[in-house]
C-alpha cells in the first residue's frame, strides 16, 4: 500500500499537537485547536478529512486554509507548504513571537525560524526540530517528540 | 545443662518453640500470601512495564520510527525475566522486536492478541494495546519467565536463615537473662532438695526478688514452717498413738488371757454351768449339764432342760422365771434335779444371773447348779441328833431337879432332926455341970465345957444349913433397898459386942438395889463379918465398902486389909463347908459365903473375890439394875 508523502505529513502534523504545550492552555481547554495551512490545497483537504472526528486532549481540530496576508491570530499550528517557500521568511517572521507551532517542509527552514521541519530520508518522512524557535514562541515540546525527531536544534540557527 | 528436666531448659525450650512457631506461622502466611500475589504482582509488573513501554514507544509508532521503538525495547535488557518483546503497529504488523537470549530464534505471533495475559507452562505472555487520545497506536507484546517454584525456594532459604538467626539470637538473649528468672527458682529448688534429703524443716529459701518467684519463696518458706509444725505434731501424736496401741494391746492380751481363764475355769468346774437366752431357753451345749442329768443336747435344748427337775421343781422354776422376767434379778432356788449317776433326784441349788444388755433388758441368763444333796442329808441327820440331844438334856435336867429336891428335903429333915439331939446334949451337959459341980473335978468340968461349946457350934451349923436349904425354896420379895443403910446397920450390929476393937470403917455412897430385904441383910452381915474376922489380927484394920454403877448392873465391894487368901483357891471360896483357914485360927462354919453366893446368883448377879495371901481381900458382887427374879 502506497501512502503519499503528503498523507504521512498530514497525519504527522495533527499528531504534533499531542506533544506541544501552548501557553494559556488552561484558558482554552474547550476551544478547538486551529491548524492553518498555507499553500497546499490538497493537503488541507486531506488534513481536514483525517482530523474530522478526532480530538487532541478533548479539543476538536479545526483546519483553516490560509492565504498570504491573512491574520495568523487564533492559530495554534501553522503549516507552510513548500509551494510557498518564497514567502517562507515573511510568513515565519509574522508568526514569530506568537504561540504558534510553525511547521515547514523546506530544506533549511529551521534557519528561517521554523520550529518543525519535515524531511525525507530514504523514502521515509522524518522531521527536525528547533527548540530555540519553540522557546521563542513560548511553546514547550514533549521530550518524547524530541526522541523520535531526526534532529533537534537547540541553539539559534547559524543564519540568524 | 543437667538434662531436659530443669526449669531453665524448659523455659529455653518454651522460648525457642514460641519463637520458631511465630516465625514459621508468619513465614507460611507470608509465603502463601506472596505466592498468591506473585502472579498478580507479575501481571501488574509486566502490565506497568508494557504501559511504560507503550507510552515511550507511542511517538515512535505515531511518527513511524522503528529504530526509536527498538531502542526502547533494548532497555528491557535490565529486566532479565522478560525473554522477548515486540511492538506491533495498530494494523498488527511487527514494528520492533527484542530478544533477551543470545540465540535470536525467538518466535513472535503474527498478529498479537488484544489486551491479554496468559500463562503457558514456564512463561507468561502479555499483550497490551498502546492507546493515545482514544486511538489505538499499536500493541506491546512480552514473553517472560514464570517461575513460582524458584521464588518459593528462595523464600524458604531466606526463611531458614531468618529462623536460624532468630533462634540463635533468642538462645543468646535467653542465656543472658535466664539467671535473673531461673536463679531464684534454682535457689528454692536447692533448698527443697536439701529439705528432702536432710529432713530439716528449719531450712529457709533466700528471697532475692519481689516478683512471683519472691511470692513463691515466701509461700515455700511458710509452707516449710507449716510442715515443720505439722511434722512435730504428727510425730508427737504418733508417739501417743503408739503408746495407746501398746496399752490397747496390753488390754487385749489381758482380755484374751481372762477369757481363756474363764473358759478353762468353766470347763474345770465340777458344778453344772449353763447359759440360756432371755426366755430361759438353752441354746448352747453344756457338757456339765449333760454329764449331771444324762440329757442329750436335743433333749435339754430350748425349754427341754426343765424336764430334768421333778414336778414340784419344774413349777418352782417356771414361777421364779415368770417373776424374774418382769424384774430382771438374780434368783436362787433349791430344787430336786435328776442325777444320772445315782439314778434319783438330788437336791440342788439353782442360781440364775441375768446378763443385762445396754438397753437394760436381759440379754441372756447365766446359771449354775450346785449339788447340795450331801449337805441336805447331813443337815437332816444333824437336826435329828439335835432333837434327840435336847430331849435327853431335858430328861436329865428333870431327873436332876427331882434328885435335888429329894436331897434338899433330906438335908432339911436331917438338919431338923439333928437339932433336937444336939440341944439335948448341950442342955444335959449344962444341967450336969450345974447339978453335979461338986462331984466333978476341974478336968471333968473343962471336958463338959468342950462338949457344951461343940454342941452349941453344932447347933449353929445346923441352923446355917437350914437357912441355906430354906433359901432354895423361899420366894423372893423384891423391893428397892437402901444398900448403904443395910451395910451400915449390919456393921453396927457386928461391932456392938466388941467395943474395944479399933477398925477404920469407910462407907462410900451405895446405889439403891432391887432385891429381897432379909436376904441382902444376910449378904452384908456375912461379908462384913468376914472382913472383921479376917482383919482382927491387924493393928490398924481398915474395912472399905463402895460401889460402881455400870451400864446394866451395880457392882458393890467390901475390902479389908486382913489375912487374905491364896488366889489359887479363890474358886473354892463359895462352896458349902469350904474353908481356907483353920477353925482355931479364924472360927466359922464354911456356909456363910456359900449362902451369899446363892443369894446373889438368885438375884441374877455374880460374885467373885480378889486377894493375895496376907494382903487383904476384896469381895465383889453385882446386882442387875432391873431385877431378873431368877431362880437358883
Interface residues (C-beta under 8 A of the other chain):
Chain A: X8 X12 X15 X18 X19 X54 X55 X56 X57 X124 X125 X126 X127 X142 X144 X145 X147 X148
Chain B: X55 X56 X58 X59 X60 X62 X63 X64 X65 X68 X132 X133 X134 X135
